[in-house]
Amino acid sequence: MKNNIIIILLLLSIVSCKQETQKEKSIDKITDSADYIKYLNVENQQKIADLQQDIDSMETRLESQPNAVGDLGRLSVMYNTSYDLTADVNHLHKAVQSKERQVEHLAIKPWKAKLGLAQLYIKQHQFRRADSLMRSFTTEQLSKEEQMLYFDIAMELGDYPLAEKMLDNLENPRDYNYLIRAAKWNDFKGDLAATLQMMEKAKKLADQSGNTSLQLWSNSNIADYYGHNGEIDKSYQHYLKTLALDPDNYYALKGIAWIEYAHENDPAKALDILQALQENHPLPDYKLAIAEIKEFQGDTAAADRLREEFLEETSQDKYGKLYNTYRIELLAQGNLKMKEEAIQLAREEVEHRPTPETYDLLGYALLQNNNKEEALKNHRAHVIDKTYEPVAALHTYEILLANDLNEEAREYQSELMEAAYELGPVTMTSIKKMSK
């Protein structure tokens, strides 16, 4: 009888432990495909067709009145929207061309159109051109809109003193546009807690305003920041809120795909999302995300093929500088000719916008070309203690190891381990190999 009681107690203990383990797993699991599957194949072909019809009608109308500034402005907006829906980069360029024509012929309040044009230049990654345009018409007495745009451009160009000056001028904790820029500034400074605090305030203002565009921007961006902070559940919930507001929001779906892959360890579900995105909204960089997962699954041949396709596609003139950062890293991992191209492209990117991140890519390209001493010199001058991006930390780690600075390199190990979600399983595997 005593033995039976002991056996029963052991069985109860095992069942209890099993239930606890299952409970822990259910708590850890944060995604449910039922939450987002309805958004994977949202029918927007009619919306695209209707928009194209409006574009064609406006183009025809402009044939008889080629300098009608109001119509040129509307056409620019249409093409920009079409680019967001279709990923056809030619439509982004046509949006810019239409806005340039409007600016050329606009006599009343031309500065407003010029601000819009500068924003489109930023979208094209023509940051120098945006800066040059702004300096061509602004005076010392900058409007709030001008200060905001100067901040945006300065951050892209690595002119941080100017960015800070503009932010100080804009300071208003009850202003949405100030808060989202203050969040970006704090993220750059490595203060993620302050970033999230600013974004929560901005999101509250956006919700109070009822402005869908502001709500979309707030939810999708705070989702990213929560992911950076390791709060994956909150990141996921905000991506879902974004999709509830905009079922066509490809950015949110891509974020969920990364959660499925990097947090949930479910590459199959991640691929389902990414392949649906690639079909409906064929941006070139989906190929890189799919390649990452294929490599994780052991299909290196498919991964290599997708990366080659990406490089070939984005080498076309129509993409300009849009994908330079991705291209530099991939080229640096290729053959000798590709490695040399990576250095050339990295130097061009640094010339275009000298930020810690672009200097980091230059250092990485130098390392891959066996210039480890020059890479170290580059990173000491322009990267170390100047950015908190995980990829830059990874490249710094590699450069320090290559220069036999093992003690200094170890200081980066814990930082890289904390960034496991952002870097992804494939990268973390390579880090562990380097650490041995």
Contacts in CASP RR format, 6 or more apart in sequence:
PFRMAT RR
TARGET T0000
AUTHOR 0000-0000-0000
METHOD contacts of the structure
MODEL  1
MKNNIIIILLLLSIVSCKQETQKEKSIDKITDSADYIKYLNVENQQKIAD
LQQDIDSMETRLESQPNAVGDLGRLSVMYNTSYDLTADVNHLHKAVQSKE
RQVEHLAIKPWKAKLGLAQLYIKQHQFRRADSLMRSFTTEQLSKEEQMLY
FDIAMELGDYPLAEKMLDNLENPRDYNYLIRAAKWNDFKGDLAATLQMME
KAKKLADQSGNTSLQLWSNSNIADYYGHNGEIDKSYQHYLKTLALDPDNY
YALKGIAWIEYAHENDPAKALDILQALQENHPLPDYKLAIAEIKEFQGDT
AAADRLREEFLEETSQDKYGKLYNTYRIELLAQGNLKMKEEAIQLAREEV
EHRPTPETYDLLGYALLQNNNKEEALKNHRAHVIDKTYEPVAALHTYEIL
LANDLNEEAREYQSELMEAAYELGPVTMTSIKKMSK
29 264 0 8 1.000
30 232 0 8 1.000
30 233 0 8 1.000
30 236 0 8 1.000
30 259 0 8 1.000
30 263 0 8 1.000
30 264 0 8 1.000
31 236 0 8 1.000
31 256 0 8 1.000
31 259 0 8 1.000
31 260 0 8 1.000
31 264 0 8 1.000
31 266 0 8 1.000
31 269 0 8 1.000
33 269 0 8 1.000
33 272 0 8 1.000
35 240 0 8 1.000
36 240 0 8 1.000
36 243 0 8 1.000
36 253 0 8 1.000
36 256 0 8 1.000
36 273 0 8 1.000
38 247 0 8 1.000
39 243 0 8 1.000
39 247 0 8 1.000
39 249 0 8 1.000
39 253 0 8 1.000
40 253 0 8 1.000
40 272 0 8 1.000
40 273 0 8 1.000
40 276 0 8 1.000
41 276 0 8 1.000
41 280 0 8 1.000
42 247 0 8 1.000
42 248 0 8 1.000
42 280 0 8 1.000
44 85 0 8 1.000
44 248 0 8 1.000
44 280 0 8 1.000
47 85 0 8 1.000
47 248 0 8 1.000
48 82 0 8 1.000
48 85 0 8 1.000
48 86 0 8 1.000
51 78 0 8 1.000
51 81 0 8 1.000
51 82 0 8 1.000
51 85 0 8 1.000
52 82 0 8 1.000
54 78 0 8 1.000
55 75 0 8 1.000
55 78 0 8 1.000
55 79 0 8 1.000
55 82 0 8 1.000
58 71 0 8 1.000
58 74 0 8 1.000
58 75 0 8 1.000
58 78 0 8 1.000
59 75 0 8 1.000
61 68 0 8 1.000
61 71 0 8 1.000
62 68 0 8 1.000
62 71 0 8 1.000
62 72 0 8 1.000
62 75 0 8 1.000
65 71 0 8 1.000
66 101 0 8 1.000
67 101 0 8 1.000
67 105 0 8 1.000
69 102 0 8 1.000
69 105 0 8 1.000
69 106 0 8 1.000
69 113 0 8 1.000
70 102 0 8 1.000
72 98 0 8 1.000
72 99 0 8 1.000
72 101 0 8 1.000
72 102 0 8 1.000
72 105 0 8 1.000
73 98 0 8 1.000
73 99 0 8 1.000
73 102 0 8 1.000
73 113 0 8 1.000
75 98 0 8 1.000
76 95 0 8 1.000
76 96 0 8 1.000
76 98 0 8 1.000
76 99 0 8 1.000
76 102 0 8 1.000
76 120 0 8 1.000
77 95 0 8 1.000
78 95 0 8 1.000
79 91 0 8 1.000
79 92 0 8 1.000
79 94 0 8 1.000
79 95 0 8 1.000
79 98 0 8 1.000
80 91 0 8 1.000
80 92 0 8 1.000
80 95 0 8 1.000
80 120 0 8 1.000
80 123 0 8 1.000
82 88 0 8 1.000
82 91 0 8 1.000
83 89 0 8 1.000
83 91 0 8 1.000
83 92 0 8 1.000
83 95 0 8 1.000
85 248 0 8 1.000
85 281 0 8 1.000
86 281 0 8 1.000
87 281 0 8 1.000
87 282 0 8 1.000
87 283 0 8 1.000
89 318 0 8 1.000
89 319 0 8 1.000
89 322 0 8 1.000
90 318 0 8 1.000
92 120 0 8 1.000
92 123 0 8 1.000
92 124 0 8 1.000
93 124 0 8 1.000
93 318 0 8 1.000
95 120 0 8 1.000
96 117 0 8 1.000
96 120 0 8 1.000
96 121 0 8 1.000
96 124 0 8 1.000
99 113 0 8 1.000
99 116 0 8 1.000
99 117 0 8 1.000
99 120 0 8 1.000
100 117 0 8 1.000
102 113 0 8 1.000
103 110 0 8 1.000
103 113 0 8 1.000
103 114 0 8 1.000
103 117 0 8 1.000
106 113 0 8 1.000
110 137 0 8 1.000
111 137 0 8 1.000
111 138 0 8 1.000
111 146 0 8 1.000
114 133 0 8 1.000
114 134 0 8 1.000
114 137 0 8 1.000
115 145 0 8 1.000
115 146 0 8 1.000
115 149 0 8 1.000
117 133 0 8 1.000
118 130 0 8 1.000
118 133 0 8 1.000
118 134 0 8 1.000
118 149 0 8 1.000
118 153 0 8 1.000
119 130 0 8 1.000
119 149 0 8 1.000
121 127 0 8 1.000
121 129 0 8 1.000
121 130 0 8 1.000
121 133 0 8 1.000
122 130 0 8 1.000
122 152 0 8 1.000
122 153 0 8 1.000
122 156 0 8 1.000
124 320 0 8 1.000
124 321 0 8 1.000
124 322 0 8 1.000
125 320 0 8 1.000
125 321 0 8 1.000
125 322 0 8 1.000
125 324 0 8 1.000
126 321 0 8 1.000
127 153 0 8 1.000
127 156 0 8 1.000
127 157 0 8 1.000
127 352 0 8 1.000
127 353 0 8 1.000
128 157 0 8 1.000
128 352 0 8 1.000
128 353 0 8 1.000
130 149 0 8 1.000
130 153 0 8 1.000
131 153 0 8 1.000
131 157 0 8 1.000
134 146 0 8 1.000
134 149 0 8 1.000
134 150 0 8 1.000
134 153 0 8 1.000
138 146 0 8 1.000
138 150 0 8 1.000
142 150 0 8 1.000
142 169 0 8 1.000
144 170 0 8 1.000
144 177 0 8 1.000
147 166 0 8 1.000
147 169 0 8 1.000
147 170 0 8 1.000
148 166 0 8 1.000
148 170 0 8 1.000
148 177 0 8 1.000
148 181 0 8 1.000
150 162 0 8 1.000
150 163 0 8 1.000
150 166 0 8 1.000
151 162 0 8 1.000
151 163 0 8 1.000
151 166 0 8 1.000
151 167 0 8 1.000
151 170 0 8 1.000
151 181 0 8 1.000
152 181 0 8 1.000
153 159 0 8 1.000
154 160 0 8 1.000
154 162 0 8 1.000
154 163 0 8 1.000
154 166 0 8 1.000
155 163 0 8 1.000
155 184 0 8 1.000
155 185 0 8 1.000
155 188 0 8 1.000
156 353 0 8 1.000
156 355 0 8 1.000
157 353 0 8 1.000
157 354 0 8 1.000
157 355 0 8 1.000
158 353 0 8 1.000
158 354 0 8 1.000
158 355 0 8 1.000
160 188 0 8 1.000
163 185 0 8 1.000
164 185 0 8 1.000
167 178 0 8 1.000
167 181 0 8 1.000
167 182 0 8 1.000
167 185 0 8 1.000
170 177 0 8 1.000
170 178 0 8 1.000
170 181 0 8 1.000
171 178 0 8 1.000
171 182 0 8 1.000
172 178 0 8 1.000
173 179 0 8 1.000
173 201 0 8 1.000
174 205 0 8 1.000
176 202 0 8 1.000
176 205 0 8 1.000
176 206 0 8 1.000
176 209 0 8 1.000
176 214 0 8 1.000
179 198 0 8 1.000
179 199 0 8 1.000
179 201 0 8 1.000
179 202 0 8 1.000
179 205 0 8 1.000
180 198 0 8 1.000
180 199 0 8 1.000
180 202 0 8 1.000
180 217 0 8 1.000
180 218 0 8 1.000
180 221 0 8 1.000
182 198 0 8 1.000
183 194 0 8 1.000
183 195 0 8 1.000
183 196 0 8 1.000
183 198 0 8 1.000
183 199 0 8 1.000
183 202 0 8 1.000
183 221 0 8 1.000
183 225 0 8 1.000
184 195 0 8 1.000
186 192 0 8 1.000
186 194 0 8 1.000
186 195 0 8 1.000
186 198 0 8 1.000
187 195 0 8 1.000
187 225 0 8 1.000
187 228 0 8 1.000
188 387 0 8 1.000
188 388 0 8 1.000
189 388 0 8 1.000
190 388 0 8 1.000
192 225 0 8 1.000
192 228 0 8 1.000
192 229 0 8 1.000
195 225 0 8 1.000
196 222 0 8 1.000
196 225 0 8 1.000
196 226 0 8 1.000
196 229 0 8 1.000
199 218 0 8 1.000
199 221 0 8 1.000
199 222 0 8 1.000
199 225 0 8 1.000
200 222 0 8 1.000
202 218 0 8 1.000
203 215 0 8 1.000
203 218 0 8 1.000
203 219 0 8 1.000
203 222 0 8 1.000
205 214 0 8 1.000
206 214 0 8 1.000
206 215 0 8 1.000
206 217 0 8 1.000
206 218 0 8 1.000
207 215 0 8 1.000
207 218 0 8 1.000
212 245 0 8 1.000
212 246 0 8 1.000
215 245 0 8 1.000
216 242 0 8 1.000
216 245 0 8 1.000
216 246 0 8 1.000
216 249 0 8 1.000
219 238 0 8 1.000
219 239 0 8 1.000
219 241 0 8 1.000
219 242 0 8 1.000
219 245 0 8 1.000
219 252 0 8 1.000
220 238 0 8 1.000
220 239 0 8 1.000
220 242 0 8 1.000
220 249 0 8 1.000
220 251 0 8 1.000
220 252 0 8 1.000
222 238 0 8 1.000
223 234 0 8 1.000
223 235 0 8 1.000
223 236 0 8 1.000
223 237 0 8 1.000
223 238 0 8 1.000
223 239 0 8 1.000
223 242 0 8 1.000
223 252 0 8 1.000
223 255 0 8 1.000
224 235 0 8 1.000
224 255 0 8 1.000
226 232 0 8 1.000
226 234 0 8 1.000
226 235 0 8 1.000
226 238 0 8 1.000
227 234 0 8 1.000
227 235 0 8 1.000
227 421 0 8 1.000
227 422 0 8 1.000
228 422 0 8 1.000
230 421 0 8 1.000
232 259 0 8 1.000
232 263 0 8 1.000
232 421 0 8 1.000
235 255 0 8 1.000
235 259 0 8 1.000
236 256 0 8 1.000
236 259 0 8 1.000
239 252 0 8 1.000
239 253 0 8 1.000
239 255 0 8 1.000
239 256 0 8 1.000
239 259 0 8 1.000
240 252 0 8 1.000
240 256 0 8 1.000
242 249 0 8 1.000
242 251 0 8 1.000
242 252 0 8 1.000
243 249 0 8 1.000
243 252 0 8 1.000
243 253 0 8 1.000
246 252 0 8 1.000
250 277 0 8 1.000
250 280 0 8 1.000
250 281 0 8 1.000
250 283 0 8 1.000
253 273 0 8 1.000
253 276 0 8 1.000
253 277 0 8 1.000
254 273 0 8 1.000
254 274 0 8 1.000
254 277 0 8 1.000
254 286 0 8 1.000
254 289 0 8 1.000
256 273 0 8 1.000
257 269 0 8 1.000
257 270 0 8 1.000
257 273 0 8 1.000
257 274 0 8 1.000
257 277 0 8 1.000
257 289 0 8 1.000
258 270 0 8 1.000
258 289 0 8 1.000
260 266 0 8 1.000
260 267 0 8 1.000
260 269 0 8 1.000
260 270 0 8 1.000
260 273 0 8 1.000
261 267 0 8 1.000
261 270 0 8 1.000
261 292 0 8 1.000
261 293 0 8 1.000
261 296 0 8 1.000
261 424 0 8 1.000
261 425 0 8 1.000
262 420 0 8 1.000
262 421 0 8 1.000
262 422 0 8 1.000
262 424 0 8 1.000
262 425 0 8 1.000
263 421 0 8 1.000
265 425 0 8 1.000
267 293 0 8 1.000
267 296 0 8 1.000
267 297 0 8 1.000
270 293 0 8 1.000
271 290 0 8 1.000
271 293 0 8 1.000
274 286 0 8 1.000
274 289 0 8 1.000
274 290 0 8 1.000
274 293 0 8 1.000
275 290 0 8 1.000
277 283 0 8 1.000
277 286 0 8 1.000
278 286 0 8 1.000
278 287 0 8 1.000
278 290 0 8 1.000
284 310 0 8 1.000
284 313 0 8 1.000
284 314 0 8 1.000
284 319 0 8 1.000
284 323 0 8 1.000
285 310 0 8 1.000
285 323 0 8 1.000
285 326 0 8 1.000
287 306 0 8 1.000
287 307 0 8 1.000
287 309 0 8 1.000
287 310 0 8 1.000
287 313 0 8 1.000
288 306 0 8 1.000
288 307 0 8 1.000
288 310 0 8 1.000
288 326 0 8 1.000
288 330 0 8 1.000
290 306 0 8 1.000
291 302 0 8 1.000
291 303 0 8 1.000
291 304 0 8 1.000
291 306 0 8 1.000
291 307 0 8 1.000
291 310 0 8 1.000
292 303 0 8 1.000
292 424 0 8 1.000
292 426 0 8 1.000
294 300 0 8 1.000
294 302 0 8 1.000
294 303 0 8 1.000
294 306 0 8 1.000
295 303 0 8 1.000
295 426 0 8 1.000
296 425 0 8 1.000
296 426 0 8 1.000
307 330 0 8 1.000
310 323 0 8 1.000
310 326 0 8 1.000
310 330 0 8 1.000
311 327 0 8 1.000
311 330 0 8 1.000
311 331 0 8 1.000
313 319 0 8 1.000
314 322 0 8 1.000
314 323 0 8 1.000
314 326 0 8 1.000
314 327 0 8 1.000
315 327 0 8 1.000
321 349 0 8 1.000
321 352 0 8 1.000
324 345 0 8 1.000
324 348 0 8 1.000
324 349 0 8 1.000
325 349 0 8 1.000
325 357 0 8 1.000
325 358 0 8 1.000
325 361 0 8 1.000
327 342 0 8 1.000
327 345 0 8 1.000
328 342 0 8 1.000
328 345 0 8 1.000
328 346 0 8 1.000
328 349 0 8 1.000
328 361 0 8 1.000
328 364 0 8 1.000
328 365 0 8 1.000
329 342 0 8 1.000
329 361 0 8 1.000
329 364 0 8 1.000
331 338 0 8 1.000
331 339 0 8 1.000
331 341 0 8 1.000
331 342 0 8 1.000
331 345 0 8 1.000
331 365 0 8 1.000
332 338 0 8 1.000
332 339 0 8 1.000
332 342 0 8 1.000
332 343 0 8 1.000
332 346 0 8 1.000
332 361 0 8 1.000
332 364 0 8 1.000
332 365 0 8 1.000
332 367 0 8 1.000
332 368 0 8 1.000
332 369 0 8 1.000
333 368 0 8 1.000
334 368 0 8 1.000
339 365 0 8 1.000
339 368 0 8 1.000
339 369 0 8 1.000
340 369 0 8 1.000
342 365 0 8 1.000
342 368 0 8 1.000
342 369 0 8 1.000
343 362 0 8 1.000
343 365 0 8 1.000
343 366 0 8 1.000
343 369 0 8 1.000
345 365 0 8 1.000
346 358 0 8 1.000
346 361 0 8 1.000
346 362 0 8 1.000
346 363 0 8 1.000
346 364 0 8 1.000
346 365 0 8 1.000
347 362 0 8 1.000
349 358 0 8 1.000
349 361 0 8 1.000
349 362 0 8 1.000
350 358 0 8 1.000
350 359 0 8 1.000
350 362 0 8 1.000
352 358 0 8 1.000
354 382 0 8 1.000
355 387 0 8 1.000
356 382 0 8 1.000
356 383 0 8 1.000
356 386 0 8 1.000
356 387 0 8 1.000
356 389 0 8 1.000
356 392 0 8 1.000
357 387 0 8 1.000
357 389 0 8 1.000
357 391 0 8 1.000
357 392 0 8 1.000
359 378 0 8 1.000
359 379 0 8 1.000
359 381 0 8 1.000
359 382 0 8 1.000
359 383 0 8 1.000
360 379 0 8 1.000
360 382 0 8 1.000
360 383 0 8 1.000
360 387 0 8 1.000
360 389 0 8 1.000
360 391 0 8 1.000
360 392 0 8 1.000
360 395 0 8 1.000
360 396 0 8 1.000
361 395 0 8 1.000
362 378 0 8 1.000
363 374 0 8 1.000
363 375 0 8 1.000
363 378 0 8 1.000
363 379 0 8 1.000
363 383 0 8 1.000
363 395 0 8 1.000
363 399 0 8 1.000
364 375 0 8 1.000
364 395 0 8 1.000
364 398 0 8 1.000
364 399 0 8 1.000
366 372 0 8 1.000
366 374 0 8 1.000
366 375 0 8 1.000
366 378 0 8 1.000
367 375 0 8 1.000
367 395 0 8 1.000
367 398 0 8 1.000
367 399 0 8 1.000
367 402 0 8 1.000
372 399 0 8 1.000
372 402 0 8 1.000
372 403 0 8 1.000
373 403 0 8 1.000
375 399 0 8 1.000
375 402 0 8 1.000
376 399 0 8 1.000
376 400 0 8 1.000
376 402 0 8 1.000
376 403 0 8 1.000
376 405 0 8 1.000
379 395 0 8 1.000
379 396 0 8 1.000
379 399 0 8 1.000
383 392 0 8 1.000
383 395 0 8 1.000
383 396 0 8 1.000
384 396 0 8 1.000
390 415 0 8 1.000
390 416 0 8 1.000
390 419 0 8 1.000
390 422 0 8 1.000
390 423 0 8 1.000
391 423 0 8 1.000
393 412 0 8 1.000
393 415 0 8 1.000
393 416 0 8 1.000
393 419 0 8 1.000
394 412 0 8 1.000
394 416 0 8 1.000
394 423 0 8 1.000
394 427 0 8 1.000
394 431 0 8 1.000
396 412 0 8 1.000
397 409 0 8 1.000
397 412 0 8 1.000
397 413 0 8 1.000
397 416 0 8 1.000
397 431 0 8 1.000
397 434 0 8 1.000
398 434 0 8 1.000
400 406 0 8 1.000
400 408 0 8 1.000
400 409 0 8 1.000
400 412 0 8 1.000
401 409 0 8 1.000
401 434 0 8 1.000
413 435 0 8 1.000
416 423 0 8 1.000
416 428 0 8 1.000
416 431 0 8 1.000
420 428 0 8 1.000
423 431 0 8 1.000
END
